[in-house]
Amino acid sequence: MSIIDTIRGYQDELVSIRRDLHAHPEIGFEEERTSGIVAERLASWGIEVHRGIGKTGVVGVLRSGGGNARRIGLRADMDALPIQETTGLPFASTNPGRMHACGHDGHTTMLLGAARYLAETRNFDGTAIFIFQPAEEGLGGARRMIEDGLFQRFPCDEIYGLHNSPDGPRGKVTIKPGPAMAGADFFDIHIQGRGSHGAYPHKAADPVVIAMTLGQALQTIVSRNADPLEPSVVSITQIHAGSAYNVIPDTAHLAGTVRTFDETMRDLVRTRIREIAEGMASAFRVRIDVDLREVFSVLRNDPEAAKAVEHAATELFGEPALDRATKPHMGSEDFADMLLAVPGAYCWLGMAPGAGLHNPNYQFDDEIIPLGASLLARLVEQQSRQGI
């Protein structure tokens, strides 16, 4: 019986786990219930369990054979997003303002499915390390686990992860060697102006007008400073100012994100944000403070690990299911930090097309659970036989 057929044999149980996690979403570093379920399931299959790594992270360790000591890491994220769900599903979120709108409940379930299969079959020679990570959504969960000694306590020779793709088609595996997902900075810009009555703007140093002007000026970084052949994004995603129709406020706040694939480009964008803000402060005679934070590293897939994913996906799903010609994603993923510590690869698994990631109407496709679980399990079987 094939891996996929075996895992499909307990698909109903896996779907039940996934929908339970979906109904009880927990945001970064609050995944107490989720990590408890993960730990309980792993232990029930005879897998060695370690909790509290990176606060709410869980690591399972499974050893098999004795000739080859190769150590293969598999990682899934567990956290939800601060989004109010609008799907109307019978298992929709019961936690107001919390939703699994990125499919991490599905990723967790896929890794549990792979872990169960490997524990039952032991068809590998080495050590499988199952890493259930908290706080992927911009809170630094991967770095927290690494700082907590993840790879010192559980050394890996290579590591793999995957993400669902609501762009479809179901079962398509997308993998790109080298830089595959952008690095990301978050920024906050605080404008300290001078308020006044809305009828007397000449008595104000209007932070709202300054915020609008600054927002427009920041868009020239990509259009007029960045090399057009080097991908980069500057997006303002928040503007906060004022509370009344007839009051010019004292302050305004801009926030957003920067995405790049190159450290030189990243430094350019950071420098220009600060320079433009400084110039605007001087021009309008106000104070502008810029807080820029590096949140995600560039995700770089090791070429040999990418080939391993290609081989496993082709063997399981056939050559037509593999997409090698994909472009890099401007989205970011903190699995990048694990790939800085251990060679490995990250791929995308297509599901039935629907609402996009981080959308309140996003719906995970349960039919890809056995596909993702099979791919992860096959990578352990395949790579454990490669030797060191």
C-alpha positions as CSV (number, residue, x, y, z in Angstrom):
1,M,0.0,0.0,0.0
2,S,1.3,3.5,-0.9
3,I,2.0,6.2,1.6
4,I,-1.0,8.2,0.4
5,D,-3.3,5.3,0.6
6,T,-2.1,4.5,4.1
7,I,-2.6,8.0,5.4
8,R,-5.9,8.3,3.6
9,G,-6.9,5.3,5.8
10,Y,-7.0,7.7,8.8
11,Q,-7.9,10.9,6.9
12,D,-11.3,11.2,8.8
13,E,-9.4,11.3,12.1
14,L,-7.0,13.9,10.7
15,V,-9.8,16.0,9.4
16,S,-11.4,15.9,12.8
17,I,-8.2,17.1,14.4
18,R,-7.8,19.9,11.8
19,R,-11.4,21.1,12.3
20,D,-11.1,21.1,16.1
21,L,-7.9,23.2,15.8
22,H,-9.8,25.5,13.4
23,A,-12.6,26.0,15.9
24,H,-10.2,26.9,18.7
25,P,-7.5,29.1,17.1
26,E,-4.7,30.6,19.2
27,I,-2.4,33.4,18.1
28,G,1.4,33.5,18.5
29,F,2.8,32.3,21.8
30,E,-0.7,31.5,23.1
31,E,-0.9,28.1,21.5
32,E,-1.4,26.2,24.8
33,R,-4.4,24.1,23.8
34,T,-3.0,23.4,20.3
35,S,0.4,22.4,21.6
36,G,-1.3,20.2,24.2
37,I,-3.2,18.3,21.5
38,V,0.0,17.9,19.4
39,A,1.9,16.6,22.4
40,E,-0.8,14.2,23.3
41,R,-1.1,12.8,19.8
42,L,2.6,12.3,19.3
43,A,2.9,10.5,22.7
44,S,0.0,8.2,21.8
45,W,2.0,7.0,18.8
46,G,5.1,6.3,20.8
47,I,7.0,9.4,19.8
48,E,9.3,11.1,22.3
49,V,7.8,14.5,23.1
50,H,9.4,17.8,24.3
51,R,7.3,20.8,25.2
52,G,7.9,24.4,26.0
53,I,10.6,25.1,23.3
54,G,10.2,28.7,22.3
55,K,7.5,29.0,24.9
56,T,4.7,27.0,23.3
57,G,6.6,25.0,20.7
58,V,6.6,21.2,20.6
59,V,9.3,18.8,19.2
60,G,8.7,15.1,18.6
61,V,11.7,12.7,18.1
62,L,11.3,9.3,16.4
63,R,14.3,7.0,15.8
64,S,14.4,4.0,13.5
65,G,17.0,1.6,12.3
66,G,20.6,1.8,13.3
67,G,22.9,1.9,10.3
68,N,22.4,5.5,9.3
69,A,22.2,8.3,11.8
70,R,20.8,10.9,9.4
71,R,18.5,13.4,11.1
72,I,15.6,14.8,9.1
73,G,13.6,17.8,10.4
74,L,10.0,18.5,9.5
75,R,8.4,21.7,10.6
76,A,4.8,23.0,10.8
77,D,3.4,26.3,12.2
78,M,0.6,26.3,14.7
79,D,-0.6,29.9,15.2
80,A,-3.7,31.7,14.0
81,L,-4.3,35.3,13.0
82,P,-6.2,38.2,14.8
83,I,-9.0,38.1,12.2
84,Q,-12.8,37.7,12.7
85,E,-13.9,34.7,10.7
86,T,-16.8,35.1,8.2
87,T,-16.9,31.6,6.6
88,G,-20.1,30.5,8.4
89,L,-18.6,26.9,8.6
90,P,-20.1,24.6,11.3
91,F,-16.5,24.4,12.8
92,A,-15.8,28.1,12.4
93,S,-13.7,29.8,15.1
94,T,-15.3,30.0,18.5
95,N,-12.7,32.5,19.7
96,P,-13.8,36.0,18.7
97,G,-11.2,37.9,16.7
98,R,-9.1,34.8,16.1
99,M,-9.0,32.7,13.0
100,H,-6.9,30.1,11.2
101,A,-6.9,32.3,8.0
102,C,-3.5,31.0,6.7
103,G,-4.0,27.2,7.1
104,H,-1.6,26.6,10.0
105,D,-4.2,24.2,11.4
106,G,-3.9,22.2,8.2
107,H,-0.1,22.4,8.3
108,T,-0.1,21.1,11.9
109,T,-2.4,18.3,10.9
110,M,-0.3,17.3,8.0
111,L,2.8,17.0,10.2
112,L,0.8,14.9,12.7
113,G,-0.3,12.7,9.8
114,A,3.3,12.2,8.7
115,A,4.4,11.5,12.3
116,R,1.8,8.9,12.8
117,Y,2.6,7.2,9.5
118,L,6.4,7.1,10.2
119,A,5.8,5.9,13.8
120,E,3.6,3.0,12.5
121,T,5.8,2.0,9.6
122,R,9.4,2.9,10.7
123,N,10.4,2.6,7.1
124,F,13.4,4.9,7.5
125,D,16.9,4.7,8.9
126,G,17.8,7.6,11.2
127,T,15.9,10.2,13.2
128,A,12.8,12.1,12.3
129,I,12.4,15.4,14.2
130,F,8.9,16.9,14.1
131,I,9.0,20.6,14.9
132,F,5.7,22.3,15.7
133,Q,6.5,26.0,15.8
134,P,4.5,28.8,17.5
135,A,4.1,32.4,16.4
136,E,5.0,32.3,12.7
137,E,2.9,35.4,11.9
138,G,5.4,38.1,12.4
139,L,6.2,37.4,16.1
140,G,9.5,35.5,15.6
141,G,8.5,32.0,16.7
142,A,11.3,30.3,14.7
143,R,13.9,32.6,16.2
144,R,12.5,32.0,19.7
145,M,12.8,28.2,19.2
146,I,16.3,28.6,17.8
147,E,17.4,30.8,20.7
148,D,15.9,28.2,23.0
149,G,18.4,25.7,21.7
150,L,16.3,23.9,19.1
151,F,19.1,22.7,16.9
152,Q,21.5,22.2,19.8
153,R,19.0,19.9,21.5
154,F,17.6,18.3,18.4
155,P,20.3,18.5,15.7
156,C,19.1,18.2,12.1
157,D,21.1,17.4,9.0
158,E,18.4,18.9,6.8
159,I,14.9,20.3,7.3
160,Y,11.7,20.7,5.3
161,G,8.4,22.6,5.5
162,L,5.5,23.4,3.3
163,H,2.6,25.8,2.9
164,N,-0.8,25.5,1.3
165,S,-1.6,27.5,-1.8
166,P,-5.2,28.6,-2.3
167,D,-4.4,29.5,-5.9
168,G,-4.6,25.8,-6.8
169,P,-4.7,23.4,-8.5
170,R,-5.1,20.8,-5.9
171,G,-2.0,18.7,-5.5
172,K,0.4,20.9,-7.4
173,V,3.8,21.1,-5.7
174,T,5.8,24.4,-6.3
175,I,9.5,24.6,-5.4
176,K,12.1,27.1,-6.2
177,P,15.8,26.7,-5.4
178,G,17.7,29.7,-4.0
179,P,15.8,32.8,-2.8
180,A,12.2,31.8,-2.8
181,M,10.4,34.2,-0.4
182,A,11.2,37.8,0.5
183,G,12.8,39.1,3.6
184,A,10.5,41.6,5.5
185,D,10.8,44.6,7.7
186,F,8.0,46.2,9.6
187,F,8.0,49.9,10.3
188,D,6.2,52.5,12.4
189,I,6.4,56.2,11.8
190,H,5.2,58.6,14.4
191,I,4.5,62.2,13.5
192,Q,4.4,64.7,16.3
193,G,2.8,67.8,15.0
194,R,0.7,70.6,16.6
195,G,-3.1,70.4,16.7
196,S,-5.7,73.1,16.4
197,H,-9.3,73.8,15.6
198,G,-10.2,72.5,12.2
199,A,-11.3,76.0,11.2
200,Y,-7.9,77.4,11.9
201,P,-5.4,75.2,10.1
202,H,-2.8,78.0,9.9
203,K,-2.3,77.6,13.7
204,A,-1.5,73.9,13.3
205,A,1.4,71.8,12.2
206,D,-1.0,69.4,10.6
207,P,0.2,65.8,11.1
208,V,-2.6,64.4,8.8
209,V,-1.4,66.4,5.8
210,I,2.2,65.4,6.6
211,A,1.2,61.8,6.9
212,M,-0.4,61.9,3.5
213,T,2.5,63.6,1.9
214,L,5.0,61.3,3.6
215,G,3.0,58.3,2.4
216,Q,3.2,59.4,-1.2
217,A,6.9,60.2,-0.9
218,L,7.7,56.7,0.4
219,Q,6.3,55.2,-2.8
220,T,9.0,56.9,-4.8
221,I,11.6,54.6,-3.1
222,V,10.6,51.7,-5.3
223,S,9.7,53.7,-8.4
224,R,12.7,56.1,-8.4
225,N,15.5,54.7,-6.1
226,A,15.3,51.0,-6.5
227,D,16.8,49.1,-9.5
228,P,13.6,48.0,-11.4
229,L,15.2,44.6,-12.0
230,E,15.6,44.0,-8.2
231,P,12.2,43.2,-6.7
232,S,11.1,45.3,-3.7
233,V,7.9,46.5,-2.1
234,V,7.1,49.3,0.3
235,S,3.5,49.1,1.6
236,I,1.8,51.4,4.0
237,T,-0.8,49.3,5.7
238,Q,-2.0,51.5,8.6
239,I,-2.8,55.2,9.0
240,H,-4.0,56.5,12.4
241,A,-4.9,60.1,13.2
242,G,-7.6,62.2,14.7
243,S,-10.9,61.5,16.4
244,A,-13.2,64.4,15.5
245,Y,-14.5,66.3,12.4
246,N,-13.4,69.7,13.6
247,V,-10.1,69.0,15.4
248,I,-6.7,68.8,13.7
249,P,-4.8,66.3,15.9
250,D,-1.4,66.6,17.4
251,T,-0.1,63.3,16.1
252,A,-0.4,60.8,13.2
253,H,1.0,57.3,12.8
254,L,1.9,55.3,9.7
255,A,2.8,51.7,9.7
256,G,3.7,49.1,7.0
257,T,6.1,46.6,5.6
258,V,9.1,46.4,3.3
259,R,9.9,43.3,1.2
260,T,13.2,42.6,-0.5
261,F,15.4,39.7,-1.6
262,D,18.7,41.4,-1.3
263,E,20.5,42.9,1.6
264,T,21.8,45.8,-0.5
265,M,18.3,46.6,-1.6
266,R,17.1,46.2,2.0
267,D,19.6,48.7,3.2
268,L,18.7,51.1,0.5
269,V,15.0,51.1,1.3
270,R,15.7,51.5,5.1
271,T,18.0,54.4,4.4
272,R,15.6,56.2,2.1
273,I,12.7,55.8,4.6
274,R,14.7,57.5,7.3
275,E,16.1,60.2,4.9
276,I,12.6,61.0,3.5
277,A,11.1,61.2,7.0
278,E,14.0,63.4,8.2
279,G,13.6,65.7,5.3
280,M,9.8,65.9,5.8
281,A,10.3,66.7,9.4
282,S,12.6,69.6,8.5
283,A,10.3,70.9,5.8
284,F,7.2,70.9,8.0
285,R,9.0,71.8,11.2
286,V,7.7,68.8,13.2
287,R,9.2,65.7,14.8
288,I,9.1,62.4,13.0
289,D,10.3,59.2,14.6
290,V,11.0,56.1,12.5
291,D,11.1,52.5,14.0
292,L,12.3,49.9,11.4
293,R,12.4,46.3,12.5
294,E,13.8,43.3,10.6
295,V,11.2,40.6,11.1
296,F,11.8,37.9,8.4
297,S,15.0,36.8,6.7
298,V,15.0,36.0,3.0
299,L,14.0,32.4,2.6
300,R,16.6,30.5,0.6
301,N,16.1,26.9,-0.5
302,D,19.2,24.8,-0.6
303,P,19.5,23.5,-4.2
304,E,20.1,19.9,-3.2
305,A,17.2,20.0,-0.7
306,A,15.0,21.5,-3.4
307,K,15.9,18.6,-5.6
308,A,14.9,16.2,-2.8
309,V,11.5,17.8,-2.7
310,E,11.2,17.5,-6.5
311,H,12.1,13.8,-6.4
312,A,9.7,13.0,-3.6
313,A,6.8,15.0,-5.2
314,T,7.4,13.4,-8.6
315,E,7.5,9.9,-7.1
316,L,4.2,10.5,-5.2
317,F,2.2,12.7,-7.5
318,G,3.8,12.4,-10.9
319,E,5.8,14.9,-13.0
320,P,2.8,17.0,-14.1
321,A,2.1,17.9,-10.5
322,L,5.5,19.6,-10.1
323,D,6.1,23.3,-10.8
324,R,9.8,24.1,-11.1
325,A,9.3,27.4,-13.0
326,T,7.7,29.4,-10.2
327,K,8.8,33.0,-9.5
328,P,9.9,34.0,-6.0
329,H,7.1,35.0,-3.6
330,M,7.0,38.5,-2.2
331,G,5.4,37.0,0.9
332,S,7.6,36.1,3.9
333,E,8.0,33.1,6.1
334,D,10.0,32.7,9.3
335,F,11.0,29.2,8.4
336,A,13.7,31.2,6.6
337,D,15.5,31.5,10.0
338,M,15.6,27.7,10.4
339,L,17.1,27.5,6.8
340,L,19.9,29.8,7.9
341,A,20.8,27.3,10.6
342,V,20.1,24.0,8.7
343,P,20.1,23.4,4.9
344,G,16.6,22.5,3.7
345,A,13.7,23.5,1.5
346,Y,10.2,25.0,1.7
347,C,7.5,24.3,-0.9
348,W,3.9,25.1,-1.7
349,L,1.1,22.6,-2.1
350,G,-1.9,23.7,-4.2
351,M,-5.4,23.2,-2.9
352,A,-8.9,23.9,-4.3
353,P,-8.9,27.6,-5.3
354,G,-10.7,29.9,-3.0
355,A,-10.3,33.0,-0.9
356,G,-6.7,34.1,-0.4
357,L,-4.5,33.7,2.6
358,H,-5.3,36.1,5.6
359,N,-8.8,36.6,4.2
360,P,-11.7,36.3,6.7
361,N,-13.5,33.9,4.3
362,Y,-10.4,31.7,3.7
363,Q,-11.2,28.0,3.8
364,F,-8.6,25.2,4.0
365,D,-9.0,22.2,1.7
366,D,-9.1,19.1,3.8
367,E,-8.4,16.9,0.7
368,I,-4.8,18.0,0.7
369,I,-4.1,16.7,4.2
370,P,-3.0,13.2,3.1
371,L,-1.0,14.8,0.2
372,G,1.0,17.1,2.4
373,A,1.4,14.4,5.1
374,S,2.6,11.9,2.5
375,L,5.1,14.4,1.0
376,L,6.6,15.1,4.4
377,A,6.8,11.5,5.3
378,R,8.3,10.5,2.0
379,L,11.1,13.1,2.5
380,V,12.1,11.3,5.7
381,E,12.1,7.9,4.1
382,Q,14.0,9.1,1.0
383,Q,16.6,11.4,2.7
384,S,17.4,9.0,5.6
385,R,18.8,6.7,3.0
386,Q,21.1,9.2,1.5
387,G,24.0,8.8,3.9
388,I,26.1,11.5,5.5
